């Protein structure tokens, strides 16, 4: 008899259904996207107002760049870069 489920593969630990793996991957991508959006929003709200304030009072502009680098470090650490 033929297998009625052609997309299933049998491996040593049992059956692997690719449909479940795809939905797990989609769920993981969605979770990562939501995580990044939340952190981007928080980092932007917490770091950019001070950058704007410092820009009005800084003569050299170096403190703005330090705060922008802080924002970039936060984003890179959240994304795992």
ZADO-1210 file (C-alpha; in nm, 4 decimals, padded with zeros to 6 digits):
<atoms>
<atom x="00.0000" y="00.0000" z="00.0000" code="UNK" pos="1"/>
<atom x="00.1052" y="00.3534" z="-00.0671" code="UNK" pos="2"/>
<atom x="00.1455" y="00.6052" z="00.2081" code="UNK" pos="3"/>
<atom x="-00.1529" y="00.8407" z="00.2154" code="UNK" pos="4"/>
<atom x="00.0670" y="01.1249" z="00.3444" code="UNK" pos="5"/>
<atom x="00.3396" y="01.1824" z="00.0839" code="UNK" pos="6"/>
<atom x="00.4907" y="01.4849" z="00.2607" code="UNK" pos="7"/>
<atom x="00.5900" y="01.2977" z="00.5756" code="UNK" pos="8"/>
<atom x="00.9417" y="01.1679" z="00.6239" code="UNK" pos="9"/>
<atom x="01.0337" y="00.8951" z="00.8669" code="UNK" pos="10"/>
<atom x="01.3478" y="00.9583" z="01.0704" code="UNK" pos="11"/>
<atom x="01.5058" y="00.7678" z="01.3574" code="UNK" pos="12"/>
<atom x="01.3158" y="00.9602" z="01.6244" code="UNK" pos="13"/>
<atom x="00.9788" y="00.9379" z="01.4499" code="UNK" pos="14"/>
<atom x="00.7826" y="01.1183" z="01.1829" code="UNK" pos="15"/>
<atom x="00.8620" y="01.4691" z="01.0727" code="UNK" pos="16"/>
<atom x="00.5812" y="01.6728" z="00.9260" code="UNK" pos="17"/>
<atom x="00.7127" y="01.9637" z="00.7193" code="UNK" pos="18"/>
<atom x="00.3912" y="02.1593" z="00.7651" code="UNK" pos="19"/>
<atom x="00.4553" y="02.1822" z="01.1388" code="UNK" pos="20"/>
<atom x="00.8138" y="02.2909" z="01.0806" code="UNK" pos="21"/>
<atom x="00.6991" y="02.5676" z="00.8468" code="UNK" pos="22"/>
<atom x="00.4427" y="02.6954" z="01.0942" code="UNK" pos="23"/>
<atom x="00.7030" y="02.6855" z="01.3730" code="UNK" pos="24"/>
<atom x="00.9396" y="02.8877" z="01.1542" code="UNK" pos="25"/>
<atom x="00.6673" y="03.1388" z="01.0785" code="UNK" pos="26"/>
<atom x="00.5817" y="03.1694" z="01.4474" code="UNK" pos="27"/>
<atom x="00.9496" y="03.2205" z="01.5330" code="UNK" pos="28"/>
<atom x="00.9891" y="03.4895" z="01.2646" code="UNK" pos="29"/>
<atom x="00.6754" y="03.6642" z="01.3863" code="UNK" pos="30"/>
<atom x="00.8009" y="03.6545" z="01.7459" code="UNK" pos="31"/>
<atom x="01.1393" y="03.7974" z="01.6421" code="UNK" pos="32"/>
<atom x="00.9703" y="04.0720" z="01.4431" code="UNK" pos="33"/>
<atom x="00.7491" y="04.1733" z="01.7349" code="UNK" pos="34"/>
<atom x="01.0526" y="04.1635" z="01.9680" code="UNK" pos="35"/>
<atom x="01.2494" y="04.3917" z="01.7341" code="UNK" pos="36"/>
<atom x="00.9615" y="04.6360" z="01.6864" code="UNK" pos="37"/>
<atom x="00.9174" y="04.6696" z="02.0630" code="UNK" pos="38"/>
<atom x="01.2898" y="04.7279" z="02.1206" code="UNK" pos="39"/>
<atom x="01.3188" y="04.9683" z="01.8279" code="UNK" pos="40"/>
<atom x="01.0300" y="05.1704" z="01.9663" code="UNK" pos="41"/>
<atom x="01.1692" y="05.1763" z="02.3193" code="UNK" pos="42"/>
<atom x="01.5223" y="05.2612" z="02.2101" code="UNK" pos="43"/>
<atom x="01.3971" y="05.5356" z="01.9821" code="UNK" pos="44"/>
<atom x="01.1745" y="05.6891" z="02.2484" code="UNK" pos="45"/>
<atom x="01.4465" y="05.6747" z="02.5130" code="UNK" pos="46"/>
<atom x="01.7492" y="05.7859" z="02.3118" code="UNK" pos="47"/>
<atom x="01.6335" y="06.0259" z="02.0398" code="UNK" pos="48"/>
<atom x="01.4779" y="06.2970" z="02.2610" code="UNK" pos="49"/>
<atom x="01.8087" y="06.3425" z="02.4466" code="UNK" pos="50"/>
<atom x="01.9903" y="06.3507" z="02.1113" code="UNK" pos="51"/>
<atom x="01.7587" y="06.6289" z="01.9977" code="UNK" pos="52"/>
<atom x="01.8061" y="06.8260" z="02.3189" code="UNK" pos="53"/>
<atom x="02.1823" y="06.7860" z="02.3107" code="UNK" pos="54"/>
<atom x="02.1917" y="06.9008" z="01.9490" code="UNK" pos="55"/>
<atom x="02.0598" y="07.2427" z="02.0502" code="UNK" pos="56"/>
<atom x="02.3272" y="07.2989" z="02.3156" code="UNK" pos="57"/>
<atom x="02.6316" y="07.1172" z="02.1788" code="UNK" pos="58"/>
<atom x="02.8884" y="07.3213" z="01.9911" code="UNK" pos="59"/>
<atom x="03.0934" y="07.0324" z="01.8542" code="UNK" pos="60"/>
<atom x="02.8215" y="06.7727" z="01.8000" code="UNK" pos="61"/>
<atom x="03.0298" y="06.4919" z="01.9470" code="UNK" pos="62"/>
<atom x="02.7818" y="06.4229" z="02.2273" code="UNK" pos="63"/>
<atom x="02.5072" y="06.3664" z="01.9685" code="UNK" pos="64"/>
<atom x="02.7254" y="06.1065" z="01.8008" code="UNK" pos="65"/>
<atom x="02.7929" y="05.9370" z="02.1354" code="UNK" pos="66"/>
<atom x="02.4200" y="05.9069" z="02.2002" code="UNK" pos="67"/>
<atom x="02.3575" y="05.7831" z="01.8458" code="UNK" pos="68"/>
<atom x="02.6263" y="05.5195" z="01.8956" code="UNK" pos="69"/>
<atom x="02.4536" y="05.4157" z="02.2186" code="UNK" pos="70"/>
<atom x="02.1292" y="05.3701" z="02.0244" code="UNK" pos="71"/>
<atom x="02.3136" y="05.1666" z="01.7601" code="UNK" pos="72"/>
<atom x="02.4714" y="04.9437" z="02.0262" code="UNK" pos="73"/>
<atom x="02.1299" y="04.8774" z="02.1803" code="UNK" pos="74"/>
<atom x="01.9837" y="04.7814" z="01.8432" code="UNK" pos="75"/>
<atom x="02.2821" y="04.5621" z="01.7538" code="UNK" pos="76"/>
<atom x="02.2722" y="04.3804" z="02.0879" code="UNK" pos="77"/>
<atom x="01.8971" y="04.3170" z="02.0588" code="UNK" pos="78"/>
<atom x="01.9322" y="04.1765" z="01.7078" code="UNK" pos="79"/>
<atom x="02.2342" y="03.9668" z="01.8016" code="UNK" pos="80"/>
<atom x="02.4764" y="04.1355" z="01.5650" code="UNK" pos="81"/>
</atoms>
